[in-house]
Amino acid sequence: MNADQTDTWVVRNEFAMVEVALDRQAHDARLRITDRQTGRTVHLDALELEALTRIGHGDLRSLLDPSGPTAVLHED
């Protein structure tokens, strides 16, 4: 596989569907996650992914609750 190719997977359940890819376009490999419904995409590097291992599911609760206030998301 050459450097400009990506490995892509679709992860879904009854609430969401995202496309996850290993993006090798940047200096270092990053995980690219795209919401299939909205088309929104985020790129996460190794440090950002490692930080996710230190938070609990409760820390994500406000982002996951559709009845709660809409989170203000900042574009990168």
Phi, psi and omega per residue, in radians:
M1 nan 2.286 3.135
N2 -1.562 3.010 -2.937
A3 -1.133 -0.396 -3.091
D4 -1.630 0.039 3.100
Q5 -1.520 2.713 3.097
T6 -2.191 2.580 2.986
D7 -1.661 2.249 -3.029
T8 -2.233 2.435 3.075
W9 -2.330 2.637 3.015
V10 -1.923 2.233 3.113
V11 -2.062 2.226 -3.104
R12 -2.620 2.766 2.964
N13 -2.522 -2.878 -3.092
E14 -1.245 -0.174 -3.069
F15 -1.896 -0.403 -3.031
A16 -2.761 2.784 3.023
M17 -2.488 2.161 3.126
V18 -2.218 2.656 3.013
E19 -1.808 2.245 -3.124
V20 -2.043 2.276 -3.109
A21 -2.427 2.579 2.993
L22 -1.557 1.938 -3.052
D23 -1.726 2.052 -3.125
R24 -1.837 0.265 -3.092
Q25 -1.269 -0.567 -3.110
A26 -1.431 -3.134 3.125
H27 -0.980 -0.825 3.077
D28 -1.997 2.684 3.107
A29 -1.106 2.496 3.100
R30 -2.354 2.749 3.038
L31 -1.603 2.194 3.103
R32 -1.846 2.167 3.138
I33 -2.076 2.163 -3.124
T34 -2.122 2.214 3.044
D35 -1.290 2.050 -3.078
R36 -1.169 -0.438 -3.130
Q37 -1.374 -0.784 -3.050
T38 -1.743 -0.346 -3.075
G39 1.442 -0.017 3.117
R40 -1.145 2.453 -3.109
T41 -2.274 2.499 3.029
V42 -2.288 2.489 3.037
H43 -1.927 2.260 3.137
L44 -2.106 2.227 3.096
D45 -1.549 3.132 -3.058
A46 -1.039 -0.701 -3.137
L47 -1.135 -0.742 3.117
E48 -1.153 -0.681 3.099
L49 -1.163 -0.700 3.106
E50 -1.082 -0.661 3.129
A51 -1.094 -0.573 3.099
L52 -1.096 -0.472 -3.141
T53 -1.266 -0.261 -3.108
R54 -1.678 -0.053 3.121
I55 -1.861 2.751 3.119
G56 -1.751 2.970 3.125
H57 -1.061 -0.563 3.111
G58 -1.069 -0.528 3.119
D59 -1.183 -0.364 3.141
L60 -1.668 -0.136 -3.004
R61 -0.905 -0.780 -3.103
S62 -1.127 -0.491 3.101
L63 -1.389 -0.425 -3.053
L64 -1.615 -0.326 -3.051
D65 -1.449 1.873 -3.112
P66 -1.209 -0.284 -3.138
S67 -1.540 -0.217 -3.107
G68 -1.462 -3.128 3.123
P69 -1.125 2.606 3.132
T70 -1.271 2.271 3.129
A71 -1.235 2.490 3.045
V72 -1.545 1.992 -3.105
L73 -1.811 2.427 -3.131
H74 -1.764 2.334 3.103
E75 -1.329 2.505 3.086
D76 -1.377 nan nan
